[in-house]
């Protein structure tokens, strides 16, 4: 005679497209089937070796027959992790908003009094940062009310820090955006030699530039950004922040994503900017 448990197992097993929850129920019911009503709870010691082997076989067969469950598990995990990361980001943005969005001495391009601020953490030797430059330059050209703040995060090589120092020193001569753009447009790896050639072409005073490269202002900026990135959990480049949202990497529709977020901030305001 069929028990309610065995009937339920057959009911779920007969439907390979059942959800992850349904599969979990079927497995749970199967595991509980050997127990008598008097058994208070199931544990690893409740089953004999033979029963454990039978349960393992049922679970294995069920998963092999329904491999789509692994995709459901992965999707559910990714959604959960995204939610956790989103909540962490909101807290980190709120705690560090002044350093992210409102530092008066931060390198920037665009409108100094822009109604929307975009922040980019980047490395001059990062291929994705080079790709993202196209969209950032387009944003600055097409949106006269946007301000883009640049956070120098040289993490890929010694040459990356050398380039960052040249760019930050160029800022002290009012040429940050020009040098920044040229460094990201340069082919191949950039280092001090390449960066100095770019600075010279931009008409900078190289004697002053070389002195400023090792100065306290440039060194302090690099150290502040590294500390900020660590607080924010940012360990890769590029990484964009706008309002309370984050865009890691350089997606193909970066310009469109930023434009949509900017429009939302202009309509609804920003709680952290």
C-alpha positions in Angstrom: 0.0 0.0 0.0 1.3 3.5 -0.9 2.1 5.8 2.0 1.4 9.6 1.7 5.2 10.1 1.5 5.8 7.7 -1.3 2.9 9.1 -3.3 4.2 12.6 -2.9 7.7 11.5 -4.1 6.2 9.9 -7.2 4.1 13.1 -7.8 7.2 15.3 -7.8 9.4 12.9 -9.7 6.9 12.6 -12.5 7.3 16.4 -13.2 11.0 17.1 -14.2 10.2 20.7 -14.7 9.2 21.3 -11.1 10.9 24.2 -9.3 13.9 23.9 -7.0 11.5 24.2 -4.0 9.5 21.2 -5.3 12.7 19.2 -5.8 13.8 20.0 -2.3 10.4 18.8 -1.0 10.6 15.6 -2.9 14.1 14.8 -1.5 13.0 15.8 2.0 10.0 13.5 1.8 12.1 10.7 0.5 14.5 11.1 3.4 11.8 11.0 6.0 10.0 8.0 4.5 11.9 5.4 6.6 11.0 7.1 9.8 8.1 5.9 12.0 5.6 8.3 13.4 7.2 7.8 16.8 10.5 9.1 15.6 10.9 12.7 17.0 13.4 14.0 14.4 15.7 12.9 11.6 19.4 13.2 11.9 22.5 11.5 10.4 22.4 8.8 13.0 18.8 8.0 12.4 19.4 6.0 9.2 21.3 2.8 8.7 24.1 2.5 6.2 21.8 0.9 3.7 19.2 3.6 4.2 21.8 6.4 3.7 23.0 4.8 0.5 19.4 4.6 -0.8 18.8 8.3 0.0 22.1 9.3 -1.6 21.1 7.4 -4.7 17.6 9.0 -4.9 19.1 12.5 -4.5 21.8 11.8 -7.1 19.2 10.3 -9.6 16.9 13.3 -9.0 19.6 15.8 -9.7 20.9 14.0 -12.7 17.4 13.8 -14.1 16.8 17.5 -13.3 20.2 19.3 -14.0 18.3 22.6 -14.5 18.1 22.7 -10.7 21.8 23.7 -10.6 21.0 26.7 -12.7 18.2 27.7 -10.4 20.5 27.3 -7.4 23.2 29.5 -9.1 20.6 32.1 -10.1 19.2 32.2 -6.6 22.7 32.5 -5.1 23.6 35.3 -7.5 20.5 37.2 -6.8 21.1 36.9 -3.0 24.7 38.0 -3.4 23.7 41.0 -5.5 21.2 42.0 -2.9 23.8 41.7 -0.1 26.4 43.6 -2.1 23.9 46.3 -3.0 23.0 46.8 0.7 26.7 46.9 1.7 27.4 49.4 -1.1 24.6 51.7 0.1 26.1 51.8 3.6 29.6 52.3 2.3 28.5 55.1 0.0 26.7 56.8 2.9 29.6 56.5 5.2 32.2 57.8 2.6 30.0 60.1 0.6 32.0 63.3 1.3 35.3 61.6 0.2 33.7 60.1 -2.9 31.6 63.0 -4.2 32.5 66.2 -2.4 36.3 66.5 -2.1 37.1 70.0 -3.4 40.6 68.9 -4.5 39.7 65.8 -6.4 40.7 65.5 -10.1 37.7 66.0 -12.4 36.5 66.9 -15.8 33.3 68.4 -17.0 31.2 71.0 -15.1 32.8 71.9 -11.7 29.3 72.7 -10.5 27.5 69.8 -12.2 24.1 68.7 -10.9 25.2 65.0 -11.4 28.5 63.6 -10.3 30.0 60.4 -11.8 33.0 58.8 -10.0 35.5 56.5 -11.7 38.1 54.3 -10.1 40.6 53.4 -12.8 44.1 52.3 -13.8 45.9 53.6 -16.9 47.1 50.1 -17.9 43.6 48.6 -17.6 42.2 47.6 -21.0 38.6 48.0 -19.9 39.4 51.5 -18.5 40.7 52.4 -22.0 37.5 51.1 -23.5 35.4 53.0 -21.0 37.1 56.3 -21.9 35.1 56.5 -25.1 31.8 56.6 -23.2 33.2 59.0 -20.5 34.5 61.4 -23.1 31.1 61.2 -24.9 29.3 61.9 -21.6 31.4 65.0 -20.9 30.9 66.3 -24.4 27.2 65.7 -24.6 26.1 66.5 -21.0 27.2 70.0 -20.0 25.8 69.6 -16.5 27.7 66.5 -15.5 30.9 66.3 -13.4 33.2 63.3 -13.6 35.6 62.7 -10.7 38.6 60.5 -11.3 40.0 58.3 -8.6 43.5 57.1 -9.5 43.8 53.5 -8.4 47.1 52.1 -9.9 46.9 48.4 -9.1 48.2 46.6 -12.1 51.9 47.6 -12.3 54.6 49.9 -11.3 54.1 51.7 -14.6 50.5 52.4 -13.6 51.5 54.3 -10.5 54.1 56.2 -12.5 51.5 57.2 -15.0 49.1 58.2 -12.2 51.8 60.4 -10.6 52.4 62.2 -14.0 48.6 62.8 -14.4 48.2 64.1 -10.9 51.2 66.3 -11.3 49.8 67.6 -14.6 46.7 68.6 -12.6 48.8 71.1 -10.7 49.5 72.8 -14.0 45.8 72.7 -15.1 46.3 69.9 -17.6 44.8 66.9 -15.9 42.0 66.0 -18.4 44.2 66.4 -21.4 47.0 64.1 -19.9 44.4 61.7 -18.5 42.8 61.2 -21.8 46.1 60.9 -23.7 47.4 58.3 -21.3 44.3 56.1 -21.7 44.4 56.5 -25.5 48.0 55.5 -25.6 48.7 52.1 -27.2 50.4 49.4 -25.1 51.6 49.7 -21.5 52.2 53.2 -20.1 55.0 54.0 -17.6 57.0 57.0 -16.5 58.8 57.4 -19.8 55.7 57.2 -21.9 53.8 59.5 -19.6 56.5 62.1 -19.6 56.5 62.2 -23.4 52.7 62.7 -23.3 53.1 65.5 -20.7 55.8 67.2 -22.8 53.5 67.0 -25.9 50.8 68.7 -23.8 53.1 71.6 -23.1 53.8 71.0 -19.5 56.8 72.2 -17.5 58.7 69.0 -17.1 61.0 70.2 -14.4 58.1 71.2 -12.2 56.2 68.1 -13.2 59.0 65.7 -12.1 59.3 67.5 -8.8 55.5 67.4 -8.1 55.3 63.7 -9.1 57.1 62.7 -5.9 55.5 65.5 -3.8 53.2 65.1 -0.8 50.1 66.3 -2.7 50.4 63.6 -5.4 51.4 60.8 -3.0 48.6 61.8 -0.6 46.0 61.6 -3.4 47.1 58.0 -4.4 47.1 56.9 -0.8 43.7 58.4 -0.1 42.1 56.7 -3.1 43.7 53.3 -2.2 42.2 53.6 1.3 38.8 54.6 0.0 38.8 51.7 -2.5 39.5 49.3 0.4 36.6 50.8 2.4 34.3 50.5 -0.5 35.4 46.9 -1.4 36.6 48.0 -4.8 39.4 45.8 -6.0 39.1 46.0 -9.8 39.0 48.7 -12.4 37.2 50.4 -13.9 34.5 50.9 -11.3 31.9 53.7 -11.6 29.7 55.2 -8.9 26.8 57.5 -9.5 24.4 58.4 -6.8 23.8 55.2 -4.7 24.4 53.0 -7.7 27.5 51.1 -8.9 28.7 50.0 -12.3 31.6 47.6 -12.2 33.6 47.2 -15.4 33.0 48.8 -18.7 29.8 47.4 -20.3 29.1 48.1 -23.9 26.2 50.3 -22.9 28.1 52.3 -20.3 27.0 55.6 -21.7 23.4 54.6 -21.7 23.5 53.2 -18.2 25.1 56.4 -16.8 22.6 58.6 -18.7 19.6 56.7 -17.3 21.0 57.0 -13.7 21.8 60.7 -14.2 18.2 61.3 -15.4 16.9 59.5 -12.4 19.0 61.7 -10.0 17.8 64.8 -11.8 14.2 63.7 -11.4 14.3 62.2 -7.9 17.4 63.7 -6.2 20.3 61.9 -4.6 20.5 60.8 -1.0 24.2 60.4 -0.8 25.7 62.9 -3.3 
